[in-house]
Structure formats: structure tokens, C-alpha cells
Amino acid sequence: QVQLVESGGGLVQPGGSLRLSCAASGSIFSIYAMGWYRQGPGKQRELVAAITSGGTTNYADSVKGRFTISGTNAKNTGYLQMNSLKPEDTAVYYCNAGSYYSGSYRAMNYWGKGTLVTVSS
């Protein structure tokens, strides 16, 4: 059974940085791609960034140049480095294991419980 656990969220001032972690059960990211989603207050869940097992990455336009997704060689942990944070980045961030095909990430039903990021002065 795939289990994902996010950590690293918290309160940060605008312009600050956070690094989120996603700990997976086993080396699942050698099989699946990894995606980071977020759901802000009153908003739908949206894909923020994705990475394939081979290292190909994709980002939402709203975070390009500010966020970086990465994984470990052991393929059991993923990260989302978030820089130059803005109040509109405030959301619960979720890790997902899914598939990546023709430049598009598709979430599978493997989700963590999320970690809250609040960007506020």
C-alpha cells in the first residue's frame, strides 16, 4: 500500500522560503511520477509541479522560477523548494504519486494528508 507523508509547512513572511518534503513507503517514485498539488481557501486543488522518475519536471505558470521539485536517488522522498513566497501561495500542499505521459501529469489515488503553508506578514 502506498503511503505518502508531507512535512515542512508553516508560517512564512512574503518573500521567504520553505522546503516541503514527501516521505513515501518504499521506492515508489522509481515507478510513479510525483506531483505536488495545493488547495487554497475557497479554491480547487491545483497541480503545482511534477517530476518523472527520470527527472523531467513540469511547473504551473504561477510558480515557475520560484518553486523547484526534486527527488532523491533512493526514490522514496520528494521535495518542493519554494522561494519568493507570496500570500497567494497560501494553501494546503499535497504530495501525490501518479503517471506522466506526453507532458501531462495524471494523479493517481495516492495522496498524503497535506501540510499547511501560510504566507503572511
C-alpha positions, -999 to 999 in steps of 0.1 A, spaced: 0 0 0 14 34 -10 17 58 19 28 95 15 35 118 43 42 155 38 60 178 61 77 212 62 48 236 61 44 265 83 41 303 86 64 324 65 66 360 55 62 372 19 94 368 1 105 339 23 113 303 16 101 268 27 110 233 17 83 207 17 91 170 20 72 140 9 82 107 25 70 76 6 66 40 16 93 22 -4 109 34 -36 76 42 -53 90 71 -72 111 47 -92 78 35 -106 55 65 -104 59 102 -111 55 126 -82 32 156 -82 27 184 -57 -8 199 -55 -22 227 -34 -56 238 -24 -61 274 -12 -90 287 8 -121 285 -13 -102 272 -43 -100 239 -62 -70 217 -58 -44 225 -85 -12 209 -97 18 229 -88 47 208 -100 55 173 -112 86 152 -117 91 119 -135 113 91 -122 137 101 -149 139 137 -137 117 155 -162 99 184 -145 68 205 -151 55 236 -133 24 256 -131 29 291 -146 22 307 -113 52 291 -96 78 289 -125 111 303 -115 102 303 -78 95 266 -70 117 236 -76 106 200 -74 131 172 -68 136 137 -55 163 116 -40 182 88 -58 166 63 -35 132 74 -50 115 74 -16 115 111 -8 104 141 -28 108 178 -22 93 211 -32 116 240 -26 95 272 -25 112 306 -28 99 342 -31 67 331 -15 36 352 -20 4 354 1 -14 337 -28 7 307 -23 -11 301 10 -27 266 8 -26 231 20 1 213 -1 -4 176 -10 20 151 -24 8 126 -50 21 96 -69 8 94 -104 17 90 -141 33 113 -166 25 110 -202 30 133 -232 40 162 -210 10 159 -187 8 146 -151 -22 125 -141 -29 120 -104 -35 85 -91 -54 79 -59 -23 81 -38 -24 112 -16 -8 124 16 -28 143 42 -12 176 33 8 202 50 -3 238 55 17 267 41 7 302 52 24 332 37 16 363 57 33 393 73 
